[in-house]
Amino acid sequence: MTNAERKQIDRRIALLERATALFGRFGSLVPMAVALLNKWPTQVELYPHWQVGESWKFFLSLYLYWFAWLALDRAIMFAKAGLDP
C-alpha cells in the first residue's frame, strides 16, 4: 500500500469517525422526531405498563439507534487498528 492510498483511507476513516460522533450525539433525536410525527406514544409509561401501550416502540427505537452508534464506533476502532503498521 502506498502512502497516498494510506492517506486517502485515513481521511475516509476520519470522515466516518466525525459522522459517527454526530450520529452518537444527535442520533437519539431521530426516533424522538419520528415518534412525535407519528403521534405515538401519547403518554410514556415505564415498566410494567409499557407493554400495554405503544411506549415500547419509543424505547426500542432509542436502543436500536444506540446499538447502531456503538457498532459504528467499534467498526472505526477496528479499522484504525488494522491500518497501524
C-alpha positions, -999 to +999 in steps of 0.1 A: +000+000+000+014+034-010+015+064+012-011+081-010-035+052-006-029+051+032-036+089+035-068+085+015-080+057+036-071+076+068-091+106+055-121+084+048-119+068+083-116+103+099-147+114+079-166+083+091-154+089+126-168+125+126-201+113+111-203+086+138-197+112+165-225+133+152-247+103+150-239+094+186-247+130+197-278+136+177-289+100+167-314+098+196-333+127+182-343+108+151-366+082+169-380+110+191-388+131+160-404+100+143-424+093+174-437+128+176-446+130+139-464+097+142-482+109+173-471+079+194-468+074+222-494+097+236-480+092+270-448+075+280-452+048+307-425+029+323-424-008+332-447-027+339-474-007+320-453+000+289-462-033+272-499-024+270-494+010+253-471+020+225-443+032+246-422+001+239-417+014+203-401+045+215-377+028+239-369+001+213-360+027+187-338+046+211-319+014+220-316+004+183-301+037+174-278+035+204-266+000+193-261+013+158-239+040+171-220+015+192-214-008+162-202+021+141-178+032+168-164-003+172-160-007+134-140+025+133-118+013+162-111-020+144-104-001+111-079+022+128-062-008+145-060-026+112-042+003+094-015+008+120+019-005+107 
